[in-house]
């Protein structure tokens, strides 16, 4: 009985508000708003593009939505009484205010808002409240990613940074701070093998980019031996600093993952790994057995160059 009495007491203001506006449908709307509206302290002022975010805007004053790049478009339901004006990197949002007799009526209806900022779309559910003008900032979270990546790679020499990047992608242990782009593209750079770019992983702040290719036999070949140097082609890699192969010998039905690590422009320096590029030894399904930076005697290098010519 005590729980029932408490529930009834909580719903009294809702029933009273619904009675003023009339109708069972408005009662239902009022209850839904009470249930869905976040607590006052849960409204953020910074919005990321990953998910829909609930924000609070002033129902009486002009509000500002700020983006690091030009805002291309802002969309909302026209019947909600929301006016939007875009000026470069800012969008100014104002709820419609109606006058009833000597009093002003302010919007209390939540509305959806989609803002296209640069190449990203930000989704928001706006809760109008009687608060001063609000400023909402849209961000891709790049600064946060840079900070997290710098922390992950702090204190590592450059060679170990390259090996860590390869291992993270190889083992699918990719932190949220890495930016992954999945866009497949085929390359017919070799007569013996077909290369398919599977994904590109950017490590913001460290200036590293990992391109993952899949290699498979092409034509009537039944076996082909690969090496790291053969992938040093401009169409496959820009400013490469490390290359790793999952397997070196391809046979009929086999595929091999090829990892190319590039130095991005943000930290471009004329530095390459000492000796030969890093090689990650391991089987296709297991974990890498070891990661080393190998160098070859001059005689072996001559033999390798002869193989490359073939």
C-alpha positions in Angstrom: 0.0 0.0 0.0 2.9 2.4 0.8 4.4 1.8 -2.7 1.0 2.5 -4.3 0.5 5.7 -2.3 4.0 6.9 -3.3 3.4 6.2 -7.0 0.1 8.0 -6.9 1.7 11.0 -5.2 4.4 11.2 -8.0 1.8 11.0 -10.7 -0.5 13.8 -9.3 1.4 16.6 -11.0 1.3 14.7 -14.3 -2.5 14.1 -14.1 -3.0 17.8 -13.2 -1.0 19.0 -16.2 -2.8 16.6 -18.5 -6.2 17.8 -17.1 -5.3 21.4 -18.0 -4.7 20.5 -21.6 -7.4 17.9 -21.8 -7.6 14.5 -23.3 -6.1 11.1 -22.6 -3.6 11.4 -25.4 -2.0 14.4 -23.8 -1.9 12.5 -20.5 0.1 9.8 -22.2 2.5 12.3 -23.8 3.1 13.9 -20.4 3.9 10.6 -18.8 6.3 9.7 -21.7 8.1 13.0 -21.3 8.6 12.5 -17.6 10.0 9.0 -18.2 12.3 9.9 -21.1 13.8 13.2 -20.0 17.2 12.8 -18.5 18.1 14.2 -15.1 19.2 17.8 -15.1 22.9 16.9 -14.5 23.0 14.4 -17.4 22.7 17.0 -20.2 26.1 17.3 -22.1 27.3 20.4 -23.9 29.7 18.4 -26.1 28.2 16.0 -28.7 30.0 13.2 -30.5 28.8 11.6 -33.8 28.8 8.0 -32.6 25.3 8.0 -31.1 22.1 10.0 -30.5 22.6 12.5 -27.6 20.0 14.2 -25.4 20.8 17.9 -25.0 19.0 20.8 -23.2 18.3 24.1 -25.0 16.6 27.3 -23.9 12.9 27.4 -24.8 12.9 31.2 -24.6 16.3 32.4 -25.9 18.4 31.9 -28.9 20.8 28.9 -28.7 24.0 28.2 -30.6 25.4 24.9 -32.0 29.1 25.2 -32.9 31.1 22.9 -35.2 34.9 22.8 -36.0 34.1 23.0 -39.7 31.3 24.5 -41.8 27.8 23.2 -41.1 26.3 21.9 -44.3 22.8 21.2 -43.2 20.5 21.0 -40.1 17.2 19.0 -40.2 14.3 18.8 -37.8 10.5 18.3 -37.9 8.9 21.5 -39.1 5.8 21.0 -37.0 7.8 21.3 -33.8 8.2 25.0 -34.2 12.0 25.1 -34.3 13.7 27.7 -36.5 17.4 27.2 -37.5 19.8 29.7 -39.1 23.2 28.4 -40.3 26.1 30.8 -40.5 29.4 29.1 -41.4 30.5 27.0 -38.4 27.5 28.0 -36.3 23.8 27.2 -36.3 21.4 29.3 -34.2 18.3 27.5 -32.9 15.2 29.2 -31.5 11.9 27.6 -30.3 8.7 29.3 -31.3 7.0 31.2 -28.5 3.3 31.8 -28.6 1.2 34.4 -26.7 -2.0 33.5 -25.0 -3.7 36.6 -23.7 -1.2 38.4 -21.5 1.0 35.3 -21.1 3.7 33.6 -23.2 3.6 29.9 -23.8 7.0 28.2 -24.3 7.6 24.9 -26.0 8.0 21.8 -23.8 8.0 19.2 -26.6 11.2 17.3 -27.2 12.3 17.3 -30.9 15.0 15.6 -33.0 17.7 17.5 -34.7 20.3 16.3 -37.2 23.3 18.4 -38.0 25.7 17.6 -40.9 29.1 19.0 -39.8 31.8 18.4 -42.3 31.6 14.7 -43.3 29.8 13.6 -40.1 26.2 13.6 -39.0 25.3 14.5 -35.4 22.0 13.2 -34.0 20.4 15.0 -31.0 17.2 14.9 -29.1 16.5 18.4 -27.8 14.7 19.0 -24.5 13.5 22.7 -24.4 13.6 24.1 -20.8 13.3 27.6 -19.2 17.0 28.1 -18.9 19.4 30.8 -20.3 20.8 30.5 -23.8 22.9 27.3 -24.4 25.9 26.5 -26.5 26.4 23.0 -27.8 29.7 22.0 -29.3 30.0 19.3 -31.9 33.3 17.4 -32.1 34.6 14.3 -33.7 36.5 13.4 -30.6 39.8 13.7 -32.4 41.5 15.4 -29.5 40.5 12.6 -27.2 41.8 10.0 -29.6 45.1 11.8 -29.9 45.5 12.0 -26.1 44.7 8.3 -25.7 47.1 7.2 -28.5 49.9 9.3 -27.1 49.3 7.5 -23.8 49.4 4.1 -25.4 52.7 4.7 -27.2 54.4 6.8 -24.5 58.1 5.8 -24.0 58.2 3.4 -27.0 61.0 3.7 -29.5 59.9 4.2 -33.1 60.6 0.5 -34.1 58.4 -0.8 -31.3 55.6 1.7 -32.1 55.5 0.2 -35.6 55.5 -3.4 -34.3 52.8 -2.6 -31.7 50.6 -1.0 -34.4 50.9 -4.2 -36.6 50.3 -6.5 -33.6 47.1 -4.6 -32.6 45.6 -4.9 -36.1 46.8 -8.5 -36.6 45.3 -9.7 -33.3 42.1 -7.6 -33.8 43.0 -5.9 -30.5 42.2 -2.5 -31.9 41.6 0.3 -29.3 38.7 2.7 -29.6 41.1 5.5 -30.2 42.2 4.0 -33.5 40.2 5.2 -36.6 39.2 2.3 -38.8 38.1 2.8 -42.4 36.8 -0.3 -44.3 36.9 0.4 -48.0 37.9 -2.5 -50.3 39.9 -1.9 -53.4 41.6 -4.4 -55.7 45.2 -4.0 -57.0 46.5 -5.8 -60.0 50.1 -4.8 -59.5 51.5 -8.3 -59.8 51.0 -11.0 -62.4 51.2 -13.8 -59.7 49.0 -12.4 -57.0 45.8 -10.4 -56.5 45.9 -7.8 -53.7 42.8 -6.4 -52.0 42.9 -3.5 -49.6 40.6 -4.6 -46.7 40.9 -1.7 -44.3 42.9 1.3 -43.2 43.7 2.0 -39.6 44.8 5.5 -38.5 46.5 6.2 -35.2 45.9 9.9 -34.6 48.6 11.7 -32.8 51.3 9.1 -33.6 51.2 9.8 -37.3 50.9 6.1 -38.1 48.6 4.4 -40.7 48.3 0.7 -41.2 47.0 -0.6 -44.5 45.8 -4.2 -44.4 45.8 -6.1 -47.7 44.8 -9.6 -48.5 46.9 -11.5 -51.0 45.8 -14.5 -53.0 47.1 -16.4 -56.1 46.2 -15.1 -59.5 45.8 -17.0 -62.7 47.1 -20.5 -63.0 49.9 -20.2 -60.4 49.9 -22.9 -57.8 52.6 -21.5 -55.6 54.4 -18.1 -55.2 56.9 -16.8 -52.7 56.5 -13.3 -51.5 58.8 -10.9 -49.7 58.4 -7.5 -48.0 60.3 -5.5 -50.6 57.9 -6.3 -53.4 55.2 -4.2 -51.7 57.3 -1.0 -51.8 55.2 0.4 -54.6 53.8 3.9 -54.7 50.3 2.7 -55.5 50.4 0.5 -52.4 52.2 2.6 -49.8 53.1 6.3 -49.2 56.1 6.9 -46.9 56.3 3.2 -45.8 58.2 2.5 -42.6 57.3 -1.1 -42.0 55.9 -4.1 -43.9 54.8 -7.5 -42.4 53.5 -10.6 -44.1 51.3 -13.2 -42.4 52.9 -15.9 -44.6 55.6 -15.7 -47.3 54.6 -18.7 -49.5 51.1 -18.7 -51.1 49.7 -22.0 -52.4 46.4 -22.8 -54.1 43.5 -21.8 -51.9 45.7 -19.8 -49.5 45.4 -16.1 -48.6 47.9 -14.0 -46.7 47.4 -10.8 -44.7 49.8 -8.0 -45.7 50.4 -5.1 -43.3 51.9 -1.8 -44.5 52.7 0.8 -41.9 53.0 4.4 -43.3 54.3 7.6 -41.7 51.5 10.1 -42.1 52.1 13.8 -42.9 51.4 14.9 -39.3 54.7 13.4 -38.1 56.5 12.9 -41.3 60.2 12.6 -40.8 62.8 11.1 -43.1 63.4 8.1 -40.9 63.2 4.4 -41.7 63.8 1.4 -39.6 67.4 0.2 -39.3 68.2 -2.8 -41.5 65.2 -4.4 -43.2 61.6 -3.8 -42.5 60.0 -5.6 -39.5 58.8 -9.1 -40.1 56.1 -10.8 -38.1 56.4 -14.5 -38.0 53.4 -16.6 -37.3 50.7 -18.8 -38.7 47.4 -17.7 -40.1 45.2 -18.6 -37.2 47.5 -18.3 -34.2 49.1 -15.5 -32.4 52.4 -14.0 -33.7 55.2 -16.2 -32.4 57.7 -13.4 -32.4 58.3 -9.9 -33.9 61.8 -9.0 -35.0 63.6 -6.6 -37.2 65.8 -8.7 -39.5 68.8 -7.9 -41.6 70.3 -10.1 -44.2 73.9 -10.6 -45.3 74.9 -9.0 -48.6 75.0 -12.4 -50.3 71.4 -13.1 -49.3 70.4 -9.6 -50.4 71.8 -10.3 -53.8 69.9 -13.5 -54.0 66.7 -11.7 -52.9 67.2 -9.0 -55.5 67.5 -11.7 -58.1 64.3 -13.3 -56.9 62.6 -9.8 -57.1 63.8 -9.5 -60.7 62.2 -12.8 -61.5 
